[in-house]
Amino acid sequence: MPKSRLAASVALPLALVFLTACGSPDETPKPEQPSASAQAPALTRDAIETAVFAAAPPPVANGQATPSAPDPAIARAQILLDRANFSPGVIDGLGGDNTRQAIAAFEKAAGLPEDGVLDAEVFQRLTAGDAGKAMADYTITAADLAGPFIGQVPSDLQAMSKLAAVGYATPLEALAEKFHMTEGLLRALNPGVDFSKAGQTIVVAAVAQTDLTADVARIVVDKTERSVRAYDADDRLLAFYPATIGSSARPAPSGDLTVVGVAPEPNYTYDPDRVSYDRGDRKVIVPAGPNNPVGSVWIDLSRDTYGIHGTPDPSKVGKTFSSGCVRLTNWDAEQLASRVKPGVKVSFR
């Protein structure tokens, strides 16, 4: 993971180096929601750069999503929302609940009606504050290919515990996460590219590992909306993040907790004596890495075994259930972790 973003949090104390996290690596999916129009224009760099707005999503049929191809306008909006710290989660050009909620949060901050619809007015506000290009060129470096890359990530905790590090599966996965994109979108924008060869220039989303503008004074975890909001000492919204938050069987806590500390690159410990979900009867310690069950960073909370953390699968954030903890994409969790300190209040509602 990027070292610069978490530099401020490395010194924060955390009593448990081997974390006993509440989150099981398995998640139960909820029904998908509709995304962009199936009549989307062809996905190219120029189409994304020149897109101005997208139509409202189509209706849901029998609780299932309407299949669609990536939409250039939605991809551009997701990139601009990401840069404005209204995270849509992973950038996929498809939209869906995470993007609609990010748009609604942006609308509220901009004083617009909160309908979560991507329209010309939302685009005007987004582009008025950010005239930069949505896409960028990036040359794959030797460092990008240094790994370790582990191929298929084991689903079994015992098998995972035998790895030296739970690294990315492939260079493609590492590059996609570096630019907050799905592997599918990165491939679509770079047809025929071999992502395992250094020196190649690829087209990527122009996102940056930006810092928040102030320290986080309080965090609000909305279990119904499945979101996390961070506020500064003047109660100004610093960032909005989509989140996976508990389930009906293993709900997240309610009320107020506090941040205890931050652990960059955490181990993951399954201890059957301390957690309520069943992953076997033996204690297992899984080494650190971005595909670790708690991702690249852990924000420890004042209730034992609970925290806010990253995830090995950013595309599932907000679209599945967890075992009680709060999961963000690795890049969102890193951004939040870089500006929190022990004692910050975390309100679950």
Summary of the structure (lengths in Angstrom):
residues: 349
radius of gyration: 19.4
end to end distance: 30.5
largest distance: 55.8
contacts: 1183
relative contact order: 0.20
helix: 21%
strand: 19%
